Amino acid sequence: MHSCLVLGVYYGRDIAYMSALLGELRRRAQIVGVDKFEDSPGEDWPVEHRGSTWEKAGFGPAPDLESARANLARMGFDGAVALHRARAEDYLATTDRAFDFIYIDISHDYATTRRTIDLAVRRLEPSGLIGGDDFSDEGTWGVARAVRDSFSRFELFSGWIWLAKREDYRAASSR
């Protein structure tokens, strides 16, 4: 059985997509989802919104663990999904699990994305894949630069979703 880690669950949409795709491919996987599940600002929020709630900042409702669980159950994808309330960096620093695939969709600033990639690569199986979405450097985001700085090669789909192999990772000491 494969293992997937989704960093940044929000309300479970990405997990539902992955579960549906795995089902279509007739592949079984244990999916672990990690999110802060709290109404706190992200490092990628514009300065003027850093003291706001998700709603007041215009980002919609804050991530909520029970709502994510309910959404996954309603869509029939809760059986092989384990959700954890934690910061992505904390989870990666403390887990001893290895994953075949890690998907990053958390704070989109450069520093957070770089730290998360560096920690996530250590949790990948040797033939593992790592990816994410929101490949952009617009405004306060730095995902595209973090990916370019972290990997010698990566693929980009629809200009927005990135995917890299563990073997193409450039360790921080080699940069």
PyMOL commands that set and color helices and strands:
alter all, ss='L'
color gray80, all
select helices_A, chain A and resi 13-24+47-49+54-57+65-74+88-94+110-122+143-150+166-168+172-174
alter helices_A, ss='H'
color red, helices_A
select strands_A, chain A and resi 2-7+29-35+81-85+99-104+124-132+155-157+161-165
alter strands_A, ss='S'
color yellow, strands_A
deselect
rebuild
show_as cartoon
